[in-house]
Amino acid sequence: HEMGHMVQMADDCAERPHEGMVPYIGILVIKYSEVYPYDVFLESLSDFFFSTFQSNPSMALDFASYYNPDLAYYHFGHSVFDMYLDERWGGETGTIIADISRASRQDGTIIVSGGVGELESGDNDPDLYAAVDAVLAAEGGSFWEAVKGFSVWRLFTGDLADGDHLRNGNLIAPVAFDTSYAMSELPVTAASPVTPPAETGSSYISLGVDPARVTSTDDLLQFDLQSTESMNWYLAAVVFEGDGFSRLVEAPDLTEGRGSLAVNDLAAAQSVVFVATNLGDLSHASDGFEFNGSPFTYDLD
């Protein structure tokens, strides 16, 4: 892990260390050196690195807290995001992490304080997430496409792991649902998430499907979202059937603080998980400390 800090600082010592891919560099070392069983290593990290991150999906991806003992290890869980980047966009070779690290470099002068480099002149531009955007652009993607994709992929962990979204998702702590409903509780009107998501954070709202209440393939669920705090949202539904993941249903990006998503063909469904991801103003500066939640309300019927 400490070697990971050295690697990152060699490229760009001006990055805030908690927002980087440092933990994932350590994971890659174990994976490719084969000095220790990779699956055993990942499992040993689940409580230490992953569980706090996965238990707080509403928080910004780059959130960090060194003073709250309940959140002290949150930023280590950023390694799950880097794992997603590697598997989804980088061919699972690890090289995309090096590409992103190099793309974050900038000109300037530094001073060293307490063993940590700080900019004396110049700006941290590009920052790490701008570097992600630049590297993914060459693959037809973007930072925000990665944020949306990751909000779905991180769901496939723990008991919901399928091996296709995050190859070792079964060894990663499950993502926490904000609220879970039974169909007998519908309709839900003007509900609010327990913890509103910050920019780049997500709320997961689960519904258990009762087959006895699905009488036709035309029966559908509709999720309506409204927010006055954030204009841009990603809204999706992940449908699970008896043998696991069935399909992903996505709404067009919400750009005016409101939108709807309908899901039909529920005869074989066991559950549906709605994902609401806060895209904010589509300009997330990793040095901007944009950690405040954006409330929204939703109807589900």
Solvent accessible surface area in square Angstrom, and as a share of the most:
residue,aa,sasa,rsa
1,H,77,0.34
2,E,119,0.53
3,M,95,0.42
4,G,0,0.00
5,H,41,0.18
6,M,137,0.61
7,V,66,0.38
8,Q,6,0.03
9,M,61,0.27
10,A,88,0.69
11,D,29,0.15
12,D,9,0.05
13,C,26,0.15
14,A,21,0.16
15,E,8,0.04
16,R,33,0.12
17,P,49,0.31
18,H,23,0.10
19,E,0,0.00
20,G,0,0.00
21,M,1,0.00
22,V,1,0.00
23,P,9,0.06
24,Y,2,0.01
25,I,18,0.09
26,G,13,0.13
27,I,1,0.00
28,L,22,0.11
29,V,59,0.34
30,I,27,0.14
31,K,45,0.19
32,Y,116,0.44
33,S,54,0.35
34,E,146,0.66
35,V,112,0.64
36,Y,104,0.39
37,P,77,0.49
38,Y,45,0.17
39,D,76,0.39
40,V,70,0.40
41,F,43,0.18
42,L,0,0.00
43,E,107,0.48
44,S,70,0.45
45,L,16,0.08
46,S,16,0.10
47,D,119,0.62
48,F,87,0.36
49,F,12,0.05
50,F,0,0.00
51,S,29,0.19
52,T,23,0.13
53,F,0,0.00
54,Q,0,0.00
55,S,64,0.41
56,N,36,0.18
57,P,11,0.07
58,S,11,0.07
59,M,43,0.19
60,A,0,0.00
61,L,3,0.01
62,D,1,0.01
63,F,32,0.13
64,A,19,0.15
65,S,19,0.12
66,Y,125,0.47
67,Y,206,0.78
68,N,59,0.30
69,P,114,0.72
70,D,115,0.59
71,L,22,0.11
72,A,26,0.20
73,Y,97,0.37
74,Y,0,0.00
75,H,20,0.09
76,F,31,0.13
77,G,0,0.00
78,H,2,0.01
79,S,0,0.00
80,V,0,0.00
81,F,1,0.00
82,D,3,0.01
83,M,3,0.01
84,Y,3,0.01
85,L,1,0.00
86,D,0,0.00
87,E,35,0.16
88,R,111,0.41
89,W,37,0.13
90,G,17,0.17
91,G,59,0.57
92,E,37,0.17
93,T,73,0.43
94,G,9,0.09
95,T,82,0.48
96,I,9,0.05
97,I,6,0.03
98,A,41,0.32
99,D,56,0.29
100,I,1,0.00
101,S,6,0.04
102,R,118,0.43
103,A,36,0.28
104,S,2,0.01
105,R,124,0.45
106,Q,46,0.20
107,D,135,0.70
108,G,46,0.44
109,T,73,0.43
110,I,81,0.41
111,I,81,0.41
112,V,106,0.61
113,S,57,0.37
114,G,85,0.82
115,G,62,0.60
116,V,59,0.34
117,G,9,0.08
118,E,84,0.38
119,L,53,0.26
120,E,113,0.51
121,S,54,0.35
122,G,49,0.48
123,D,109,0.57
124,N,23,0.12
125,D,103,0.53
126,P,41,0.26
127,D,15,0.08
128,L,3,0.01
129,Y,4,0.02
130,A,43,0.33
131,A,0,0.00
132,V,3,0.02
133,D,57,0.30
134,A,62,0.48
135,V,25,0.14
136,L,0,0.00
137,A,61,0.47
138,A,89,0.69
139,E,108,0.48
140,G,72,0.69
141,G,11,0.10
142,S,30,0.19
143,F,7,0.03
144,W,37,0.13
145,E,79,0.35
146,A,0,0.00
147,V,2,0.01
148,K,22,0.09
149,G,20,0.19
150,F,2,0.01
151,S,3,0.02
152,V,6,0.04
153,W,40,0.14
154,R,3,0.01
155,L,1,0.01
156,F,1,0.00
157,T,1,0.00
158,G,17,0.17
159,D,152,0.79
160,L,62,0.31
161,A,31,0.24
162,D,55,0.28
163,G,35,0.34
164,D,113,0.58
165,H,30,0.13
166,L,0,0.00
167,R,143,0.52
168,N,31,0.16
169,G,0,0.00
170,N,97,0.50
171,L,27,0.13
172,I,3,0.02
173,A,16,0.12
174,P,84,0.53
175,V,11,0.06
176,A,38,0.29
177,F,75,0.31
178,D,32,0.17
179,T,33,0.19
180,S,72,0.47
181,Y,35,0.13
182,A,47,0.36
183,M,22,0.10
184,S,79,0.51
185,E,97,0.43
186,L,33,0.17
187,P,89,0.56
188,V,16,0.09
189,T,103,0.60
190,A,70,0.54
191,A,21,0.16
192,S,67,0.43
193,P,9,0.06
194,V,120,0.69
195,T,69,0.40
196,P,42,0.27
197,P,0,0.00
198,A,3,0.02
199,E,17,0.07
200,T,4,0.02
201,G,0,0.00
202,S,2,0.01
203,S,2,0.02
204,Y,0,0.00
205,I,0,0.00
206,S,13,0.08
207,L,0,0.00
208,G,34,0.33
209,V,13,0.08
210,D,54,0.28
211,P,89,0.56
212,A,88,0.68
213,R,131,0.48
214,V,19,0.11
215,T,118,0.69
216,S,48,0.31
217,T,86,0.50
218,D,113,0.59
219,D,48,0.25
220,L,91,0.45
221,L,4,0.02
222,Q,71,0.31
223,F,0,0.00
224,D,41,0.21
225,L,1,0.00
226,Q,109,0.49
227,S,10,0.06
228,T,128,0.75
229,E,113,0.51
230,S,7,0.04
231,M,86,0.39
232,N,21,0.11
233,W,0,0.00
234,Y,8,0.03
235,L,0,0.00
236,A,0,0.00
237,A,0,0.00
238,V,0,0.00
239,V,0,0.00
240,F,12,0.05
241,E,46,0.21
242,G,59,0.57
243,D,137,0.71
244,G,28,0.27
245,F,69,0.29
246,S,42,0.27
247,R,62,0.23
248,L,70,0.35
249,V,37,0.21
250,E,97,0.44
251,A,8,0.06
252,P,117,0.73
253,D,68,0.35
254,L,8,0.04
255,T,86,0.50
256,E,107,0.48
257,G,2,0.02
258,R,138,0.50
259,G,23,0.22
260,S,56,0.36
261,L,9,0.05
262,A,50,0.38
263,V,1,0.01
264,N,80,0.41
265,D,74,0.39
266,L,3,0.01
267,A,62,0.48
268,A,62,0.48
269,A,2,0.02
270,Q,111,0.49
271,S,28,0.18
272,V,0,0.00
273,V,3,0.02
274,F,1,0.00
275,V,0,0.00
276,A,1,0.00
277,T,0,0.00
278,N,1,0.01
279,L,4,0.02
280,G,11,0.10
281,D,93,0.48
282,L,84,0.42
283,S,72,0.47
284,H,14,0.06
285,A,47,0.36
286,S,0,0.00
287,D,54,0.28
288,G,38,0.36
289,F,124,0.52
290,E,55,0.25
291,F,51,0.21
292,N,134,0.69
293,G,39,0.38
294,S,14,0.09
295,P,66,0.42
296,F,4,0.01
297,T,56,0.32
298,Y,3,0.01
299,D,55,0.28
300,L,0,0.00
301,D,88,0.46
